[in-house]
Amino acid sequence: MQRDVEIFIRQPGEVAEMHCRVCGALCEVRRDVMGPTSFGASMARIKKAHDVFQCPNAAQDWHGQATELLQAMEDSPSKRLVELMRLDLQDLLREHGPG
């Protein structure tokens, strides 16, 4: 799982709701979670309150494949490859995604 793709960490009450960048599903939210909000904070054992939003589809195999396609699209220097991956992503989401 990638942060800011299917898991989002925000300040308490900063946003009412979030949608997954991969499939567009409304994320589940846990409010006022006490803990680290980054790798550095974890290493330094710094905890603070935050809200955690997570896609309800994140554990599904198809969602992992869709996440990989999205990340490959963002990393690719080729417009043609990006277009082919976009078509694959659309097919995958049409088959499995939330309406």
N, C-alpha and C positions, 0 to 999 in steps of 0.2 A: 504494500500500500504506500502511496506517495502522499505526503502532506500537500495540501492545497490542490489536490486532484480529486481524492475521494475522502480525505480527512481534513477538516479545517479547525484551527484553533484561533479563537477570538477572545477579546476582553469580555468579561461578564456583561451581558446585556447589549453588547455592541451592535449585534444584528438579531432580528427576530427569527429569520430562517435562512437557510442556504440550500442551494441545489448542487448536485454532483456535476463536476465539469465533464465527466465521462458520459454518463447516461441521462443526466437531467433530472434524476429522481430527487424528491424532497428528502433532505438529510434528516436522520434522527439526531436529537440533541441531548447532551448531558450538560446541565448548567452548574456553574460554580464548582467545578472540579478543582481540587487542590493538588497541585503537583507541578513538575517541571514543564515548560512550554517549548523547550528546544534541547538539542543535544548538549550544548554548553551549560545550560541551566541544570540538566541532569547530572553532568559530571561535577558541577559545583554544588550539587544538592540544594539548589534554589527552588523553592516551591511558591507558587502563587495561584490565586483563583483564576479560572478561565472557563470558557464554554467550549465544548468539543462537539463538532458536527461530523457525522459519518454517514456515508451512503449506505442504505439498507441492502444494496446489492453487492457491496464490496467483496464479500466472501465467495461470490459465484464465479465459476471458471470463465464464463463468457465475459464477465466484467473485467477480469484480469487481462483477458485478451484485448478487450476494447481499450483498457488503460495502456497496454503496450503499444497498440496502434497509435493512440493519441500522442504518446511520448515520442514514438518514431517519427510521426508527422512533424512534431515541433523541432526535432533534431535534424531532419533531412534537408540537405541543400537543394534537392531536386524537386521542382514544381510538378513534374510528371509523376514521380513516385508518390508525392503527397496526394495528388488527385486520385491515384489508384488506391492508396490506403484509405482515403476519405470514403471512397465507394465501398470498400470492405467494411469500414466502420459503420456506415449507414445500414448496410445489409445486416450486420451483427445486431445493431440496436433495433432495427425493425423486427428481427426475429425474437429478441429477448428483452429489449428495453421496456421501460414503463410508458405505455401508450404514447 
